Amino acid sequence: MNKLEELSKEISYALRHAPWEYELEMDEEGWVPIAQLLDALHRAEKWKNICEADLNEMIERSEKKRHEIKDGKIRAFYGHSIPMKILKEVKMPPDILYHGTARRFEQSIMENGLLPQSRQYVHLSQDVETAENVGKRHDDKPCILVIDAKKAWDDGIRFYLGNEKVWLADVIPGKYIKKM
């Protein structure tokens, strides 16, 4: 399999099946900012040097035309196994949520809380397995953080339902975070 085919499969997986593993924020029509996708891909050594021109070439050369790019965004045409819409509706979260991250970020997170960085929201997982999958994109032995979502909610932190596996928040202060 050539590099562009491999890239196409990776992007298809991210856009169709597991955007939460890549911490992608998809709009209701399945579009993701190209910069956000590239940021997620660059976290893996294999895709460190991928740029927008590579995405365009991947689409151009593909016989199956699985993706499209428009106005700085990319989406998969078909084959989604996830609900397309990330609702930005305030909802009461489960009592506990999880966040998988690289060990090198643990101290900063404990001191400064979880911040959205280059994204609109902090992404939180409903289960440990999903948090581990997200964390493994950044570190082969990720740090799993436990979020006391009930206490945060009771103290006025707003949460949003992303989908059946992902919750979103604007920020999570460190006082609600413990290491698993």
C-alpha positions in Angstrom: 0.0 0.0 0.0 1.4 3.4 -0.9 1.7 6.3 1.5 -1.3 8.2 0.0 -3.6 5.1 0.3 -2.5 4.7 3.9 -3.2 8.3 4.6 -6.6 8.0 3.0 -7.4 5.0 5.2 -6.2 6.9 8.3 -8.3 10.0 7.5 -11.3 7.8 6.6 -11.1 6.2 10.0 -10.8 9.5 11.8 -13.7 11.2 9.9 -16.1 8.3 9.6 -15.7 6.3 12.7 -13.6 7.8 15.6 -13.3 11.6 15.4 -13.0 11.6 19.2 -9.8 9.6 19.1 -8.3 12.4 17.0 -10.1 15.1 19.1 -11.8 16.5 15.9 -14.8 18.8 16.1 -17.1 18.0 13.3 -19.9 20.2 12.2 -23.4 18.9 11.5 -22.5 18.2 7.8 -19.3 16.2 8.8 -16.8 19.0 8.0 -13.6 19.4 10.1 -11.1 22.2 9.8 -8.1 21.0 7.8 -5.8 22.7 10.4 -7.4 20.6 13.1 -7.0 17.3 11.1 -3.4 18.1 10.3 -2.7 18.9 14.0 -4.1 15.5 15.0 -2.2 13.7 12.3 1.1 15.4 13.2 1.0 13.8 16.6 1.9 10.5 15.0 5.5 10.2 13.9 4.4 8.6 10.6 2.4 11.7 9.6 4.6 14.5 11.0 5.3 16.1 7.6 1.8 15.8 6.1 0.5 19.1 4.7 -2.7 20.3 2.9 -1.1 19.7 -0.5 -0.7 16.0 0.5 -4.4 15.9 1.3 -5.3 17.5 -2.0 -3.0 15.0 -3.8 -4.6 12.1 -1.9 -8.1 13.2 -3.0 -7.0 13.8 -6.6 -5.3 10.4 -7.0 -8.0 8.4 -5.2 -10.3 6.3 -7.5 -13.0 6.1 -4.9 -13.3 9.8 -4.1 -13.9 9.3 -0.4 -13.1 12.9 0.8 -13.7 16.4 -0.3 -12.0 19.7 0.7 -13.8 23.1 0.6 -13.3 26.4 2.3 -10.4 25.2 4.6 -12.4 22.1 5.7 -12.4 18.4 4.9 -15.0 15.7 5.1 -15.7 12.1 4.2 -18.4 11.6 1.6 -19.9 8.4 3.0 -19.6 5.4 5.3 -20.0 7.1 8.7 -20.7 5.0 11.7 -21.1 7.9 14.0 -23.8 10.5 14.5 -22.8 13.5 12.4 -23.8 16.3 14.7 -21.9 17.4 17.8 -24.5 19.1 19.8 -23.4 22.2 21.7 -26.4 21.8 24.1 -25.6 22.1 27.8 -26.3 18.7 29.5 -25.6 17.2 32.9 -22.7 14.8 32.5 -22.2 11.4 34.1 -20.6 11.7 37.6 -17.2 10.7 36.3 -15.5 11.4 32.9 -12.0 10.6 31.7 -9.3 12.2 29.6 -6.4 10.4 28.0 -3.2 12.4 27.4 0.6 12.1 27.0 2.5 11.8 30.3 4.5 14.9 29.5 1.3 17.1 29.8 0.2 15.7 33.2 1.9 18.2 35.4 0.8 21.2 33.4 -2.8 19.9 33.4 -2.8 19.3 37.1 -1.5 22.9 37.6 -3.6 24.7 34.9 -6.6 22.4 34.4 -7.7 21.0 31.0 -7.8 23.8 28.4 -9.1 23.5 24.8 -5.7 24.5 23.3 -6.3 24.7 19.5 -9.8 23.3 19.7 -13.1 24.9 20.7 -13.7 22.5 23.6 -11.9 20.2 26.0 -12.7 16.6 24.9 -13.7 14.1 27.7 -14.4 10.4 27.3 -17.3 8.6 28.9 -15.2 5.4 29.4 -11.6 4.5 30.2 -11.1 2.6 27.0 -11.9 5.6 24.8 -9.7 7.8 26.9 -6.8 5.3 26.5 -7.4 5.2 22.7 -7.2 9.0 22.6 -4.2 9.1 24.9 -2.3 6.5 22.8 -2.4 8.9 19.9 0.0 11.1 22.0 1.9 8.5 24.1 2.3 4.7 24.0 1.6 4.7 27.8 -0.8 7.5 28.2 -1.9 9.1 31.5 -5.6 8.7 32.2 -7.2 11.5 34.2 -10.4 11.1 36.1 -12.7 14.1 36.1 -15.2 14.6 38.9 -17.8 15.9 36.5 -20.6 15.8 39.1 -18.7 18.2 41.4 -17.7 20.4 38.4 -21.3 20.5 37.2 -22.6 21.3 40.7 -20.0 24.1 40.8 -21.3 25.6 37.6 -18.9 24.1 34.9 -20.9 23.6 31.7 -20.7 20.3 29.8 -22.0 19.5 26.3 -22.9 16.1 24.9 -20.6 15.4 22.0 -21.9 11.9 21.1 -22.3 8.6 22.9 -18.6 8.4 23.9 -17.6 12.1 24.1 -18.4 15.0 26.3 -17.2 18.5 25.8 -16.4 21.4 28.2 -15.0 24.9 27.9 -12.4 24.2 30.6 -11.9 21.8 33.5 -10.1 23.4 36.5 -7.4 21.2 38.1 -9.4 20.8 41.3 -11.7 18.4 39.5 -8.9 16.3 38.0 -7.2 13.2 39.5 -4.7 10.8 38.0 -6.2 7.3 37.6 
